[in-house]
Amino acid sequence: SLEQVRNLYKRFKYLAKNEDTLSKASFETISDLAENPIKNQIINAFFDKRNFGNYEKGTVSEISFEQFLTVMSFFRPLGQDVKQEDKEKIRREKLHFLFNMHDKDGSGTITLDEYRRVVEELVSSSGTIESETAKVIADAAMLEVMNVTMEEMGAHDGINFEDFFKILKGFELESRMHVRFLNMDTTTMNCRK
């Protein structure tokens, strides 16, 4: 709604210190993201050109409000009045967004090394598991995913988007894919007082 866009604009201007663009450093100050184990992936997603809808690769150092709004839209839940065919298209776009968060080099494949880094970040954020143990967990998890998918999809050097899409076919995104910062929760896209 127009009100939601206005609220997002206020947050954007606050984070950008009233400038017209927002840098990665501005995201580092968001306390709501500080405890998120995939904070770096979320922040980097805002600066990944693949997420701006123009199919470019690479990153930018600053984003405009329009780019900020485009990335925020991936976190917005679907409305009740969305047609089934549109739901499938939106779901595919959201999964592509998630895939891009893990395919850091933009190769079109989540490699074992990229997957290992994600799992290490998640596991090491708990503070109870050493780095070598995190690597073993990541390797085992990736091998399990590849074993499950190889029968249907053939061998790969990693997981491509179609594999990723099939793996997450039954995964319910709507209640899980949201981000909260500056007292704005994208599950409702409302500001809290």
C-alpha positions in Angstrom: 0.0 0.0 0.0 1.0 3.6 -0.3 1.3 3.8 3.5 3.7 0.9 3.6 5.9 2.5 0.9 5.9 5.7 2.9 7.0 3.9 6.0 9.7 2.1 4.1 10.9 5.4 2.7 11.1 6.9 6.2 13.2 3.9 7.3 15.4 4.2 4.2 16.0 7.9 4.8 16.7 7.2 8.5 19.3 4.5 7.6 20.8 6.7 4.8 21.1 9.7 7.2 18.8 11.6 4.8 21.0 10.9 1.7 19.5 9.5 -1.5 21.5 6.3 -1.4 22.2 3.6 1.3 25.5 1.9 1.8 26.3 -1.5 3.4 27.8 0.3 6.4 24.3 1.7 7.2 23.0 -1.9 7.5 25.6 -2.7 10.1 24.0 -0.3 12.5 20.6 -2.1 12.5 20.3 -3.8 15.9 17.5 -6.1 14.7 19.9 -7.7 12.2 22.8 -8.0 14.7 21.6 -11.3 16.1 20.5 -12.8 12.8 22.8 -15.7 11.9 22.6 -14.9 8.2 23.0 -11.2 8.7 25.8 -11.0 6.1 23.7 -12.8 3.4 20.7 -10.5 4.1 22.9 -7.4 3.8 24.7 -8.6 0.7 21.3 -9.4 -0.9 20.4 -5.7 -0.9 23.6 -4.9 -3.0 23.4 -7.8 -5.4 22.4 -6.6 -8.9 20.6 -10.0 -9.6 17.9 -8.9 -7.0 17.0 -5.7 -8.8 15.0 -7.4 -11.5 17.2 -6.5 -14.4 19.2 -9.8 -14.6 22.6 -8.1 -14.2 25.4 -9.8 -12.3 27.7 -8.1 -9.8 27.2 -5.9 -6.8 26.9 -2.2 -6.1 28.3 -0.2 -3.2 25.2 1.9 -2.7 21.5 1.4 -3.4 18.6 3.8 -4.2 15.2 3.7 -2.6 13.8 1.9 -5.6 16.4 -0.8 -5.3 15.8 -1.0 -1.5 12.1 -1.4 -2.2 12.6 -4.1 -4.8 14.7 -6.2 -2.4 12.2 -5.6 0.5 9.4 -6.9 -1.8 11.0 -10.4 -1.6 10.2 -10.5 2.1 6.6 -9.5 1.8 4.0 -12.2 2.2 1.4 -12.9 -0.5 -2.0 -11.3 -0.3 -5.1 -13.3 -0.1 -6.3 -12.3 -3.5 -3.3 -13.6 -5.5 -4.1 -16.0 -8.3 -2.6 -19.5 -8.2 -0.5 -19.0 -11.3 0.9 -15.7 -9.8 1.6 -17.5 -6.5 3.8 -20.0 -8.4 5.7 -17.2 -10.2 6.2 -15.2 -7.0 7.3 -18.3 -5.1 9.9 -19.0 -7.9 11.2 -15.4 -7.7 11.5 -15.7 -3.9 13.4 -19.0 -4.2 15.6 -17.4 -6.8 16.3 -14.6 -4.3 17.2 -17.2 -1.6 19.4 -19.1 -4.1 21.3 -15.9 -5.0 22.0 -15.3 -1.3 24.0 -18.5 -1.3 25.4 -18.5 -4.8 27.8 -15.7 -3.9 30.0 -15.8 -7.0 26.9 -15.7 -9.4 28.0 -18.9 -11.2 24.5 -20.4 -11.1 25.6 -23.1 -8.8 25.8 -23.3 -5.0 29.1 -25.1 -4.6 30.3 -27.1 -1.6 32.5 -24.2 -0.6 29.7 -21.7 -0.7 27.4 -24.0 1.2 30.2 -24.7 3.7 30.6 -21.0 4.4 26.8 -20.6 5.0 26.7 -23.5 7.4 29.8 -22.4 9.2 28.3 -19.0 9.7 25.1 -20.5 11.0 26.8 -23.0 13.3 29.6 -20.8 14.5 27.2 -18.1 15.5 26.1 -20.4 18.4 29.7 -20.2 19.8 29.7 -23.8 20.9 31.1 -25.5 17.8 34.6 -25.2 16.5 35.5 -24.3 12.9 36.6 -27.8 11.9 33.4 -29.3 13.3 31.4 -26.8 11.4 33.2 -27.8 8.1 32.4 -31.4 8.7 28.7 -30.6 9.4 28.6 -28.5 6.2 30.2 -31.3 4.1 27.9 -33.9 5.4 24.8 -31.8 4.9 25.8 -31.0 1.3 26.5 -34.6 0.5 23.1 -35.6 1.9 21.3 -33.0 -0.3 23.3 -34.2 -3.3 22.6 -37.8 -2.6 18.9 -37.2 -2.3 18.8 -35.2 -5.5 21.2 -37.1 -7.7 18.8 -39.9 -8.5 16.4 -37.4 -10.0 18.7 -34.7 -11.3 22.1 -36.2 -12.1 25.5 -35.3 -10.8 26.6 -31.7 -10.4 29.5 -29.8 -8.9 26.9 -28.3 -6.7 23.3 -27.4 -6.6 21.9 -25.3 -9.5 18.6 -23.3 -9.2 16.4 -26.1 -10.6 17.8 -28.5 -8.0 17.3 -25.9 -5.3 13.7 -25.3 -6.5 12.9 -29.1 -6.4 14.6 -29.5 -2.9 12.4 -26.7 -1.5 9.2 -27.7 -3.3 7.2 -28.4 -0.2 8.9 -25.8 2.0 6.5 -23.2 3.2 8.2 -19.8 2.6 5.5 -17.3 3.6 5.8 -17.5 7.4 9.6 -18.0 7.3 10.9 -15.5 4.8 10.8 -12.2 6.6 13.2 -9.7 8.0 12.7 -7.3 10.9 14.6 -4.1 11.3 13.9 -0.6 12.7 10.7 -2.0 14.3 9.3 -3.0 10.9 8.2 -6.6 10.5 7.8 -7.7 6.9 5.3 -10.5 7.8 2.8 -7.7 8.2 4.7 -4.8 6.6 3.5 -2.6 9.5 5.5 -0.3 11.7 5.4 -0.8 15.4 5.2 2.3 17.6 
